[in-house]
Each structure stands twice: as structure tokens, then as C-alpha cells.
Amino acid sequence: MQLKTMRAIRQSMLGGPEVLELVSMPRPEPRATEVLVRVAAAGVNPVDWKTRSGYGGIGKPPFILGWDVAGTVEAVGSGVTRFAVGDRVFGMPEFPSEAGGYAQYVTARARHLAKMPERLGFVDAAAMPLSSLVAWQALVDTASVGPGDRILIQGAAGGVGHLAVQIAKSLGAYVLGTCAPRDVTFLHGLGVDEAIDFTQQDAASTVRDVDVVLDLVGGPVSMASLPVLRDGGLLISVPPFTDLVPIRTAAGDRIRVTDILVEPDRTGMEAIADLVEQDQLRVRVAHVFALEDAARAHELGETGAARGKIVLTAGAWARMPKIQSSVRHTIISTKCGAAAPQKETS
């Protein structure tokens, strides 16, 4: 017997983590071309707490946050041919519109989802979509990275950054990445060619002839990245509030400068799933919280202290992945630590 109601984390006003409330509400039903997903886990991203605070683009509350989802198809709407009931799926539906991932059930357009790799568990799968799609769409769709290209990733150990390192390496690139001292060994484990401790080395003064800079930090980092690029190089700035006008002025005709906004992408998700199956892409999960602890997850995320992705689970059964990732550091925790000295702001 299918439930007609579900638990969800909804907010009725903008504000701090305390506005996130656990509620009971009607379960959605799939429309034409949609599937109903029983959510096992939902990823938590910086855009979530920015939207919660009033800096997102989904309008006024009430709304349900969450775009990264992983779970099982519970029902299919008319016209759906890609999935059947029981399929394990993951994706980033509807972004930047409301998707409602912080819930036990969510409806999504079938083409916003992909089948989960067999080797991936729900927690790891929920941690991947938004971050890996940012990296994929930046490096593949925007920069057309190929063998031998030199790529500098600013903030390479963060949620997007560590996935971007692996994607760039899978494309045959030579990868340099900035990070805090504690993450140098971690980046080398991912295959980065040069891990740059930003507290000891200024990449802008020591690195040259880079083809692409992927800036995941923002602020003055984008401007400081211009000297490292070769003539005709490309700077991709991901953080949403970076003013690109002065950067483009400084770059002149020598360097191309662009921002990027991730979008739902079935083709990208399927390519990401293939990399997972080939053991070329693994996600670093730092903390796992129960759905009802979403406010605590936000508190931790905003400190910048999490060394990896944060995930919410909608059921205890979702906590057990099929295969443990070698870069996994899962902690069932509600405690917040000290802020990291460098973090992604995307």
C-alpha cells in the first residue's frame, strides 16, 4: 500500500537554519513525462543555504529545498519510456527552479535523471549530481578540455573541485589544484599533477601557460588567476556573485572570461555514471544527517568545515552503499567544526 503523505523539510520564511521545518504533506503524483522517486538520500549544497537565506531564484516561501536526489522509481507518468518502477536513479531535477529534494518523495522529469551505476550506493549517488555536473559542463561543454591541456582548479579539494580534478584527469589533462595544507595528500590521491598549498605558494606568481582556470573560490581569486593563463586561455568563474566586468576589462582580448550556471543534463549524468562504473570518479562524503536534521546540516555547511559533501537520508536503509568509496569519510554527526581556510562558494 502506497503512502499518500510524506515527510519533508519545508520553510515558510527566509532566514537561518531554524526556518527549516519537518512537516507532513501530501505525496506528489507524477504528471506526463515525469517519474515519482522515493528519495533515499538528498545532497546538500551551498546553493541550498543561499536560497534558504534569500539569495536563490525560486521565489518566495513556502518551498522545499534540495536538488541532488538519489532513490528508486515508485511510479511513472504517461509517456515515460526511459525508466520503470524499481529503477535506481539519481540526478539534479529542475534546477534552478524548485525541485523539492528534501522529502521522502519527489517528482521529476524523466530526462532530468539517469540510472545509478551498479557500484554506487544511495548516499554517494546523492552527493554527486550538482557538483559533478558543474565540473562536467565547465570542463567538457564549455572548455572542451582534451589530452595535454593544462588546467588550474582553484579550490580543488572542495565539493565541485575534487570531482573536477577527476573529470579533468579522465579527459587526459594536466591538472594543477589549489588547496589547504591538509588536503595536499588527498589531491595527490585523486591523481592531481600539482597540488598547490595556497598558504605557502601563490599560484598567480608561480604558475604559467595554463589553458583553462576553473575558479570555484570567487572574489579576488578570479582576477588573480588571469596571469597564469596563456594567450587565448579561458577563465571559468563559478561562484554566482563574482563581478566579471572588471575581470573582463583586465583580460582584454588576451583571455576569454565566462561564468556558468549548471542545468539539468541527462547526457552529462550518464557520462558521469560511466566514469563511476569505470572507477574514474569517486565522491568524498564528509557527513550524513537524517532528513529531520537538515537545519544542523546547514549549520555545518555554512561553517565551511566539512571536508567533502553533506548528505541527508530519508530512511535508514539508504545509509548502506553497495561499495564503500576510497575517498569516503562518512560521519553520522550533528557537530560543527572550525571553518576551513579556503572553500568553494558556488
N, C-alpha and C positions, 0 to 999 in steps of 0.2 A: 504494500500500500504506500503510495507516494504522499509525502508531506505536502500540505497546501500552504504552510507557513515556513518561515526560515528565520534564523538569527542573522543579524547584520550589524555592522558598525556604521551608524549614521550620525551626521552633525546637522543641527538646526540653526547654527550660527557660526560665524567666523571667529577664530581665536586660537588659543593654545591647545595642547593635547587634551585638556579637560573637556573640550566640546565634543569629543568622540564618545558616543553613547551606544551601548549594546541594546538593540531593540528587536522585537519580534514583528514581522511584517509578512504580507502575502508573498508567496513564491512567484517569481515571474514565469511567464509562459513564452515559448519561442514563437516568433512570427515567421512568415515566409523567409527562406534563406538563412534562418537562424538556428542555432542549437542551444539547448539548455545544458549547462555544465554544472555538475555537482562539484563545487570547489573543494579541493583537498588542501591547497595552500595558495597564498597570495603574497607576492613580493611587495616590499615597502621601499619606496624610492624618494629622493629629495623632492621631486615634484609633488609628492603626496602632502608633505607638511607645508610646502609653499602654498599649495591650493587650499589646504585647511586654514591657513592664516589669511588668505585673501589675495594671493598673487597668482592664482591659476585662471583658467579661461572657461570654466564650466558653469559660470553664472552664480547666482545667489543660492544659499542653502534653502531647503534641505537637500543634501546629496550624500552619496556613498562613495568614498574614495576607493582607489585601487585599480590599477591597470594590468599588472602582472598576475596571471592566473594559471593554475595547473589543476586538472581534475579529470573527471570522467563524464562522457556524454550521457545525459539522462533521458533526453528526448530530442527529436529533430523536427524542425518545421518543414512545411511543404517546399519542394524544390531543392532540398539539400541532398547532394549526391556524394559528397566527399567523406562523410562520417556516418557511423551507425551507433546505435545505443551500445554503451560499453567501451567505446574507444577512449584511450587515454590521450588527452590533448593539452597543449599549452599555447600561450600567445599573449598579445597585448591588444585586446579589442578596444575599438572606438577612440583611441587617443587622438586629439586632446579633449574629446567630449567625455561625458560621464560614462564609465563602464560598470562601476559598482562591484569591484572585485573583493572588497572586504565583506563578504557574505558567504552563506553556505551554498547559494546557487547564483548563477549569473547567466544571462542570455548574451549571445554574441553572434555576429555574422560569421558564417562558416569559413569564409575566406580571410578572416582575421586570426584564424587558429591553424595549428599544424599538429600532426600526430607526434606524441612524445617519443623520443628514442627509447628503445627497449632497455638500455643500460642506465637510464636516468630515473631517479626517484622523484616524487612529487615536490619535495622541498627544494631540491636543486633546480627542478624544472621551473618552479615559480620564481626563482631568483634570476632567471636568465632573460626573459623576453625583452623588456625595455632596454636594459643595459647593452645586451648583445646586439639589438637592432640599431641602437645609436652607433655602435662601433662598426657594424656591417655597412650601414647606409653611408657613414662618413668615409670609410676606407675603400669600399667596393664601388658604391654607386656614385659618390662624389669625387673621390680622389683616383679611382681606377688603379689602385696600388697593384704592382706586379713584382716579379722577381728582381732583386737587386736594388729596389727603391729604398732610400734611407728615410725612415720615419721617426720623428721625435714625438713621444706621447707625454704631455705634461700632466702629471697626476696618474702615473701608470699603475699604481697599486690599488687604486680605488675601484668602485663598483663597475664603472664602464671601462676604466683603464686596464685592469688585469685581463678583461676579455678582449680588449682591443689589441693588447700585446699578442695574445694567442692567435687571433684572426690575422693580424699582420704577418706573423711568422708562417701561418698556413699558406699565405699568398707569396711567400718567398722573399719578404722584405728583410732589410737590416734594421733592427729596432733598437732605438735608444729610449729610455724612460726615466723620468724624474720621480723621486720618491723620498720618503723619510728614511733615516738610517735603519730603522727596524725592519724595513721591507726590502732592503737590497738583496738579501739571500732569497727571499720569496720571489722576486722578479727573475733572478737568475734561474730559479727552479722552473719558471714558465718558459724559459728559452730566450729572454731578452739578451741582446748582444752587449749593450752597455747600460748598466743601472747607475743613474746619477743621483747621488745623495745631495739634495738641494741645499742642505745645511753646510756642506763642505765645498761644493762646486757650483759655479754659476754657469748654467748651460748656455746662456746668451753670450758669454765671453769665451767659451771654450769649444763649442760645437759649431761646425760649419758644413755647408754643402748638403743640407737636408732637403729632400724633395717635398715632404709633407710634415707639417706640425699639426697634431691633434691636441688642441688645448682644452682640457677638462677642468681647469682651475679657475680661469677667468680673471677679472680685474686687470692689474698691470702685467700679468703674465703674457697675455696676447701681444701687447706692444713689445715686451721684452723678447718675444720669440722671433721677431722679424729678422734680426741679424743672422740667425742660424740658417735661414733659407737661401737656397741658390736662386739665381735669376730664373724667373718662371715658376718658382715654387708656389705651394698652396698652404695657406693657414686656414684651418677649420676651427672656429671658436664655438664650443658647445654651450657654455653657460648662458642662460637666456637674457641677462640684463647687462651684458657687456656692450658698451657703445663702440660700434665698429667704425664710425665716421672718422675719428682721429687716426685710427689704425690704418684705414684705407688711404687716408691722406699721406701718412708716413710711408706706406708701402709703395705708393705711386703706381707706375706701370711695371715695376720690377716683380711684384708678388701679387698673386690673387688672394683675396681675403673673402671668406664667406662664413655665415652662421649655418645652423642646421636645426631642424625640428623633426624629431623622429615621427614616423607614421606607421600604422598597421601594415604588415608586409608578409603575406603568406610565402612568397618566394624566398625572402630573407630568412624567415623562420625555418623553412625546410632546409635551406643551406646550413643554417646553424645546427639543426638536428643532425645533418650529415656529418658535420665536424665533431659533434659529440660522439656519434657512433664510431668514428674513426679514431677516437681518443685524442683528438687535437684541440679540444675545447672543454675546459672544466671550470666550474664556478666556485668561488670562495664564499661559503656561507658562514657568517660570524655568529648570528643569534637567531633563535627560533622562539617565537611567542605564540601563545594561544590567541585565537581571534579576540576574545574578550579583553586581552591585554594590549590592544592596539595603541592606547594612549602611552603606555610605557615604551612600546616600540618606537613611537615618535620621539619621545623624550631622549632615548638613546641615540636615535638617528641624528637629531639636531645637535648633539654634542660633537659629532664627527669622530667619536671614539671607536666606532665599530670597524674592525679590520675585515671587511667583507660585507656581503649582503645581509639584510634583515628580512625575515620571512614570518608570516602569520600562518598558523594552521587552523583549519576549520574542523578537524577531527583528529583524534589521537592516532588513528591508523595511517594518517598522512606523514607521520614523523619517521617512518621507517623506509628509506630509499632502497631500491634494489641493490645498488652498488655504491659504496662509500667513495666519494671523490678524494683524490690525493691532496687537493688543496682545501679540503673541507675542515672547518673548525667550529662545528655546531655546538652551541651552548644554550641550554634551556635556561633563560635568565631574565630577570627583570631589573638588574642593576646597571647603572650607568657608570662609565669610567671617565678618565680625563680626556680632554679634547686632543685630537691629533693635530700636529703642527701644519700639515698640508692636507687638503681634502678637495674632492670634486665638488663643484657647486651646481652641477647640472641636475 
